[in-house]
Structures are given as structure tokens and as C-alpha cells.
């Protein structure tokens, strides 16, 4: 209907312009077609009457006087009378002829005007009828073409309505030429893929978090039940039970704090403040226990902006992971400075050999390296840790618009570097 209406408006405008041009053109050509012109050119001398000689005298009224040498005044008067009669007759004939021409001109003009009006009316009627027919045809053709062009949109709408959180694996999968609509469908499929990954990550995170929280709670309950079931508990056994319950509670507290930090990092930044990576890294090196691991530092000036608390947690997690997943006689190196114009912090350690395909798994929540260097969820053989260290690092990196690079070392261990945006 929109295309048909636009066609009708454009056709009506074209018809109006054509009608105006034709009407004005015929009106401009409406002029007298019978005209009289005064004769121009040299005058013709009348032949002399028999027995007379043309005289040279010419009166002011334009009459020619003929004189006869042997004639007297009477003959001259007769010639003048004859000439006056001829002039009067000619004048009367010319006046009658002019009147007849004027009447004929008027009648012709009336007839021409009537024919022109009739032709303009016929032109307007037939053009309007043709325009109406073409408008109806354009609406029909526009309906067919719009239906064919928008068919992929209906397909996308129907398929999108059937996709929910339970079947995010389905895709629109449009076929046809590589046009804008197919590009839109592929973009929507990419969005569904990212949503599927996000939902799967959330489900896995919730399941792992529930398991991690359930384990210390179950342990605490078992310890309390064992202590209550002892008919003759001693003070030392009760103290031991309390110590074990306190240890489980501390583990719960660390896990909950890590989950809150992860959630806050994923929410993004609320404000930015100046942060000096050299000072933050130096404080983290002093605060994190080395557990006998050699810690080397090379700290240069590297200033950026962001959330100071999040950046401190990022560097602390890098140091804790580097020390926890290390060899007894290993070492840890911390470096800060400018690299390619960006403030960068880099932590390198020795430890178990990590295969390149294992690196993406390390940033997933609750993924850890076991004693054999395999990535697995927490189990009885896993080293101490919550499995959220690099996940929090990745969330902080995303919140600050930074870039995380994790590269395994051939001799074992990892080199982890984070490049922050430069100061503007």
C-alpha cells in the first residue's frame, strides 16, 4: 500500500505538470491566423489615357492627375471624377473584406478554443484512467515483491519465537542470496551462539558454586554430628572439632568473598581513579606469603586508571596462583612497566607443564591444575585453592578494557601479562 500510494502521488504530480504544460502551450499559440499587411515596394505608374500625357504634378492626397496637352479644363475635371469614383469603390471593397476577415477570425478562434478544451478534457480523463489502472497494478506488484523480499523476515520471526533458554543451540540458518537480510540472520545466529555460551557458563558456574558451598557445609555438619554422638566427649576432642569447623567456615568465607568479587568485576566499573601498577604490585608482593618460593621483582612506572580495589585483587590473585601452583624450589617473577605504549603487569612462575590447549580452560570458574598438570574441577587430589583466581582476573580485565595474555613456558609454569589502557 505504501509503494502504491507513492506511485499514485508521483503519477498525479506528473499528470498535473503535463496538463499544465499542454494547456499553457496551446494558449500561447492562440493568435490571429488571418492578417492583412500593407503593400510595400516601388509604386507602379498607371498608363496614360489615350491621347493624354501623364503629368508630373502629384497632389497631397496621393491622386494622380492626368493632363492632356490639347484638352481643356473640362477634360481634366472628367478624369479627376473618374479617379475619385475608383478610389471610393476600392475603399469600400477593402472595408468589406476586412470586416469579413474579422468575422471569420472570431468564428475560427471560438472553434479552436472548443476543440482545445475538448482535447484537454480527453487527455485528463484518459490519463487519469491510465493512472488509476497503473496504481492498482503497482499495489499488486508491490504486494508480491514486498512479500517475497520480506519472506526471510517472517522466517526469522517464526524461528526466533521458538527459541528460548532451553534450546539456545538452535539457529535461524537462513538460506538464499548473500544480501542484507541473510547478513542480519547470521548476526542473530552469532548472538545466539554467544548467549548459549553465556548461559552454559552460568549453569556451570551455579552448579560448581553449589558444589563448592555444599562441601564445607556437609563437612561442618558431619563434624558436629560426630561430636554430638560421642557419649563421653573430652575437652580436647571438642576443641579439635571446633578447630575443624572453623577451618571449614574460613573456606566458606573465602569462597563467598571470591564469588562476590567475581560478580562485582563482571558488573563493570562504576568509577575510575588513577592506579600505579608499580605500587600495587609491590604491595601484593609484600602481602602474599611466599611459602619458601623465591620472588623476584622488576618494577617500573606504569600508571593507568580504573578501580584500585579490583586492580589490587587482580595482582594479588596472579601472585597467589604463581606461588600456589609452583615447585618447592621454584621461583616467581613480577614485572611492571610500559610495553607498546600500554601499562603492563606481568607475573611468571615455574611449575607443572601446561599444554597450550589447556590455557583457555584455566580462566573458567572452578578449573584447577591437579598434581599431574591436568585441568580438572576440584577433587581430593587437587591442590589447595578455589579455582576462581584466573576467572576473577579475566573479569577484572574485561571490566577495565584491558588485555590478558597467558602463555605456557616450555620448562613449566606460566607467563601471565595484563595490558591496561594508556592514560589519555
N, C-alpha and C positions, 0 to 999 in steps of 0.2 A: 504493500500500500504506500509506503514511503517513496519507493522508486517511481511508482505510477503517478503519485501526486507531483513529484518533482518534474517528471516528464510533461505532465499536463500544464503545469505553470510555465515551463520553458516553451512549450508549443504555443500557449496562449500569448506569451510575450512576442514570440516570433510572428504569429499571425497578426497581432496588433501593429507591429512595426511594418510588415509587408503591406497591410491595408493602408496605413498612413502614407507610405511612400507612393503607392499606386494612386491614391486619391489626390495627393498633392501634385503628382506629376501630370495627371490629366487636367487638373485645374489650371496649372501653369501654362498648358498648351492651348487653353480656350481663348482664342484670339480671332479677329475677323479674317475670313478666308477670301472675301471679295473686296478688293481695294481699287481705288482709282488713283492714277498718277497723272500729273500734268506733263504734257508732252514737252520734251526738251530737244534742242538741236537747232540747226540753222533754219531760218524761215524760207518758205518756198514762194517765189514770186508768181502771182497769178498771170496768166496770159492776157494780153491786151485784147480789148474788143475789136471786132473788125472795123477797120477804118479809124482806129484810135491809137494813141501813143501813151504809154504809161508815164505818168508824171513822177517827179521826184518828191513832191510835197507829201508829207505824212502828218495828218492831224494828231492831236494829243490823245484822242480816243482810240487810236490804233487803226482807223478805217483807211483804206487805200483810195485815193482819188485818181480817177482816170480822166484824162483830158483829151479832147480831140482838137487837132490844130484848126480844122475848118469848121468846127462846130461852135455853136454859140452857147450862151448861158443856159438855154433850155435843155440842150442835150446833157450838159453837166448835171443838172438837177435830176434828170431822169436816172442817170447812172447812180447817183447817191441814193435815191429812193430804192432802187433795186438792191443795192448793197445793204441798206437798213433792214429790208424785209428778210434777206438771207440771214443776217445776224440774229434777228428776233426768233426766227424758226429754229436756228441751231441752238440758241439758248434754251428754248422750251424743250427741245428734244433731250438736251443734256440733263435738265432738271427732272424730266420724267424718268430718264434712265437711272439717275441717282436714287430717286425715290423707290423704284422697283428693286434696285440692288440692296438698299437698306432693309426693305421688307423681307427680301429673300435671306439676307444675313440674319435677321431676327428669327425667322422661322427655322433656319438651319441650326442656330445656336440652341433653341429650345429642344429641337430633336436630338442634337448631340448630347445635351445635358441629361435628357431622359435615358438615352442609350447608356451613357456612362454610369448613371445611378443604378440602372438595371444590372450592368456588368459587375459593379462593385458589390451589389447585394448578392448576386450569384457567387462571386468569389468568396464573400464572407460566409455564406451558407454552406457551400461545398467544402471550404477549408475547415470550418467548424465541425462538420460531419466527419471529415477525414481525421481531424484531431481527436474527436471522441472515440473513433474506432481504434486509432493507434494508442490512445491512453488505456483503453480496456485491454488491448493486446499487450501493452507494456506491463500492466499489472499482472496479467497471467504469466508472462515470461519472467518477470521479476520474482514472482512467487516460486516458479520452478527453479530458477537459478539460485535464489536465496536458500531454498530447501536443500538443494544439492550442495551448496557451499557450506551450509551450517550443519550438515549431517554429522560431521565429526564432533561438533559441539554437543549435539544430542547424545552421541555415543559416550563422550567423556562424562556428561552429566549423569547418565544412567549408570555407568560403571562406578563413578565416584560415589554415588549414593549407596552403592552396595559395599563399599569399603569401610571398615571400622577397625578398632584396635585389635579385633580378633583375627582379621585376615589382611593385615598390612602387607603380606607377601604378594598380594595380587597387584597387577599393574594395568594401566589403560591399554597399552600396546596398540596404539593406532597404526594403521597401515595407510598407504596412499602416497601421493607425491610429497616431496620434501618442501612443504610450504610452512607458513606461519603457524597454522593450526597443529600440524604434526610437531613442530618445534615446541609449541605450548604443551602438547601431550607428553613429550619427552621430558620437559622441565618438571611437569607434575609427577612423572614416574620417578625422577630423581629425588623430588621432595618426599615421595612415599618411601623410597629407599632409606633416606636419612631418618625419617620418622620411625621406620621399622627398626633401624639400628638403635635409635634413642630409646624406644620402648623396650627393646630386648635388653639394652644395658640397664635400664631402670628395673626391669623384672629381676635381672641377675643381681643387681645391687641390693634390692629389697630382700631377695632370698638369702644372699650372703650375709647381709646385716642381721637378719633374723637369726641365722645360724650362729653368727659370732656373739650375739647378745644372749642367745639361749644357752650356749655352752657355759659361761661363768655362772649364770643363774642356776642352771642344773647342778653345777658343782657346789655352789653355796648351799643349795637345798639339801644335797646329799650329805655334806659335812654336818649341817645342823641336825639332820635326822639321825646320823650315826652317833653324834654326841648325845642326843636325847634318848637313844635306845640303849645306851650304856647304863646299867643299873647302879654301878658304883664308879662314876666318873671322878677322876682326880683333877686337881687344880692344873697340873701340867698338861693333861690331855685337853682340858677346856681351853687353856691358853693356846695350845697348838691349833685347835680348831678355830679359834678366833683369828689367829695369825693367817691361817689359810683362807678364811672367809674375807679377811681384809685384803689379801693379795688379789683374790678374785674380784673384789669390789674396785680395787685400783685399776685392774684391767678393764672392767666395765667403764670406769670413768675416762680412761684414755681413749677407749673406743668411741664413746659418745662424743668426747671432745673432737676427735678426728672427724667423725661424721658431721658434726656441726661446722667445723672448718671447711670441709668439702662442700657442704651445702651453701655456706656463705660465699665461698670462692666461685661456685657455679652461678650464683646470683649476679655477679658482676660488681663493679666498683661504684660506690656512692659518691666518693670524692677522691681527689688526688692531692698528694703532697710531695715535696722533694724527698728523694731517698738516695743515700750514698751507699752503693753496694760494698764498697771497701769497709765502711764502718759496720754494716750489717753482718758481713761475713766474718770480720774479726770478732764480733760479739758472739756469733754462733760457734766459732771455733773454741772460744773460752767456755761457753755454756755446755756444750755437748761433751759427755765423758768419752775419753779416747779408748778406754778399756785395753790399754797396752799397745794400741796401734800408733805408729809414727805418723804425726800430722805435720805436713809441710805447707807453708803459705807463701804466696807471692801476690800481694795485694796492691793494685794500682788504683788510681782515682777513676771512678765510674759512677756518674750521677744520672738519675732518671727521676721520673715522677710515678706515683702510684700509692697504694695503701701500704704504709710502713709495716703494719702488723702482718699482712699477708706475705710481703716480701721476706720478712724475718722468718715466718713459718716455712716458706719455700726453701731458704738456705739451710735452716735447721733440719728439715727433712732430708735434704741432699747429704748433709754431713752425717746424720744418723744412719741412713741407708748405707753410705760408704763405709762407715765403721762397723755396722752390724753384719753386712754381707762381705766379709773380708777374711783373709787368712790370719792366723795368730801372729805371724811375723810380717804381716803386710804393712802397707802404708797408704795414706790418703793425702792428696794434694788439692789445695784450694787456691784458685786464681781469680783475680778481678782486673778489669781494665777495659779499654776501648778496642773493639775488633770490627773492622769495616765500618767505622763511624758509629757503632752501637755499643752502649754499656753492656758488658757481659760478665757473668759469673760462671766459673767452670770448676767442677769437682771431679777428680779422677781417683780411682782406687784399684787395688789389687783384689783378687777374689776368684771365685769359680768362673770357668769359661762359659760365656753366654753366646749362643748361636745367634746370627743376625735375625733369623725368623722368630726368635723368642722376644726380641726387643719390644714389638708392639703390644705383647701381652703384659709386659711389666707395668704399663700405665693403667691397666684395668683394675678396678677396685678388688681387693682381697686376693690379688695374684702375688705369689711369692716365689723365690728361688729356694728349692729344698737343698739338702746337703750334697746332692749329686749334680746340682746346677740345672735341674729341671724346673720349669714353671708349673706351679700347681697351687690349688687352694690350700688353705691352712689345714694341716693334719698333724698327727702325732710326731711325724718326722720333720716337720717344718721348723725353721729357726724362729727365734723369738721375734715378734713383730705383728702388726695388724694388717699388713698388706695394703695400706692406704697411702703410704708415703709418696710414691710417684703419681698416684691418682690426684692427690692434693696439689702436687707440683704442677701437673698438667692443667688443673682447674685454675690455679693462680696465674699460670702463663696465659691461658685463654682470656682471663679477666683483664689482664694488662695489655693485651695485644702483642705479647712477646712471642718468641720462637724457641721451642725446646728441641735440642738435638741430643740423642742418646746413641752412642757408638760403642760397641763392644771392643775390648782390647784383645789382641791375638793371644797374649800371655795370660789373660784372665782379668776380670774386672770390667768396669765401665768408665767411659768418659762422658759426663753429662754436662752440657752447657746451656745456659739460658741467656738469650739476647733480648734486651729490653729496648723499647723505642728511645731514640735520642731526644735530648732536650730541645725544644723549639726556641 
